[in-house]
């Protein structure tokens, strides 16, 4: 099979059917990423699942091409990436500024920030995609999938079979994870198999807990992040629940039952230790990328400047004309300016609106271009999924809130919740730029490898931004109404379990703490020291061995609930075992690809069921609308859930391996 895709007589690329299918997939993957991100603090890359589904669906049209599939994948991928805005946007509810998510305001934050993410990164395409040796792991993998599975003269029968098997694998994974999630919501199973206990007096008598979640979505997330990141999260879990929680409950003689004592200390003390550690890890990760970013940009731009300028560019070099890019960027900036101005109306910020709007727009433009460059480089270096984009949000909110503190002092702006909310609004726009730039250069790399037309692909990116932005506000409203968020207003249904939203919770706490000056600095400082120690250990390991301790993953393991972390770790281990079992087989590459698609299906199925459940909860005002059994009998339900989870995992991986063998 050749590297160059077969060229039909007519190039079909930016077609209506591709845009429609891509937009529909964008809605699905965005909804799934919103739910998963709010629950566990992780999102998944949707490029490869979208490409597989596209190739299976468009095969019904004899005229379909690899470039049409590229368009579908681009729209769906960027729409799914837009879901990462939930790392910031829910903070406006958490601080009490919103009680729900106003559609047009939320849409404008996502859409115009996302469009700027596209336009600001278009000038970077030649520097960071064409004239570079960055690996772009996900972009290269997606291109290989498209070459193998798209219709063409050189496509083998095995490629056709793999394409069909991939779609079936995604569907089967989604159906099984949905079924297990339904049984958990019906109380046939418990959603978590956890237990809390106190250690013996000889060990201090502190309280702690252990267990895991009965969640195939979390297992799928673990499979995708891999063994190295999974073990790093396990290290964070041990630090939090094996050391910090039992030590602090023992030292403080925390009263109450084991569960109450352990959760009180973890929520009010250990999580702030984790927050400090996350901040240090995010800063370190970004700092390490500064030198290669500057060197890469300098070398690429210097090489580009030496090139002779052709009168007519080759098709594969044709970006959206720079004048149109500038006009689109100006339109997006103007819309953001209107958004910021309207935000100040009726608040103590109104008299200072001109200063705040100008300052906010300068911040968005300058910092936006910086984060577009940094996130684009990070995506090329380590992949979109592994890129520490949440660290950009943490840094952005710290800078934005410090600027607001300076503005309060210079202009005598009174202390008011609107100050915090304005800082979070500006941060949300910058973060929208970051998440899109983090994804779209990966997509542009895929396009380069399959010889797509850049300007057509860039238009598809904008369509994907709009599609993802349309679904985010209603999905957030549903989840907020059904479950609520930790630290935010109570859910409308009594007894609903709030979603953790770990990054949003941290960002809201940082914003409030910087403005109000009431952060629990003692625990944050401990976390900063711990984060520094983790970084030192990682550097020592990297210098002496091939093993690494990913600092951001370790700190997330401290910050997230232990039932979430433990299940993700199980998924990472299960994925490693599966890949190891098929490694020596003649169908190893196919089996690994189907394993990725199975994991994606597990995430999509359970996540979409979670969104559907939220809609039913809100419409019926019943926190357990599918309950078939009354509350109680925890141990039988826990045992049944654990058994079903284990059997489902073993059965799905075995079935996937058999499918791969038959391709």
Secondary structure, 3 states (H helix, E strand, C coil): CCCCCCCCCCCCCCCHHHHHHHHHHHHHHHHHHHHHHHHHCCCCCCHHHHHHHHHHHHCCCCCCCHHHHHHHHHHHHHHHHHHHHHHCCCHHHHCCCCCCCCHHHHHHHHHHHHHHHHHHHHCCHHHHHHCCCCCCHHHHHHHHHHHHHCCCCCCCHHHHHHHHHHHHHHHHHHHHHHHHHHHHHCCCCCCEEEEEEECCHHHCCCEEEEEEECCHHHHHHHHHHCHHHHHHHHHHHHHHHHHHHHHHHHHCCCCCCHHHHHHHHHHHHHHHHHHHHHHHHHHHHHHHHHHHHHHHHHHHHHHHHHCCCCCCCCHHHCCCCHHHHHHHHHHHHHHHHHHHHHHHCCCCCHHHHHHHHHHHHHHHHHHHHHHHHHHHHHHHHHCCCCCCHHHHHHHHHHHHHHHHHHHHHHHCCCCCHHHHHHHHHHHHHHHHHHHHHHHHHHHHHHHHHCCCCHHHHHHHHHHHHHHHHHHHHHHHHHHHHHCCECCCCCCCCCCCCCECCHHHHHHHHHHHHHHHCCCCHHHHHHHHHHHHHHHHHHHHHHHHCCCCCCHHHHHHHHHCCHHHHHHHHHHHHHHHHHHHHHCCCCCHHHHHHHHHHHHHHHHHHHHHHHHHHHHHHHHHCCCCCCCCCCCCCHHHHHHHHHHHHHHHHHHHHHHHHHHHHHC
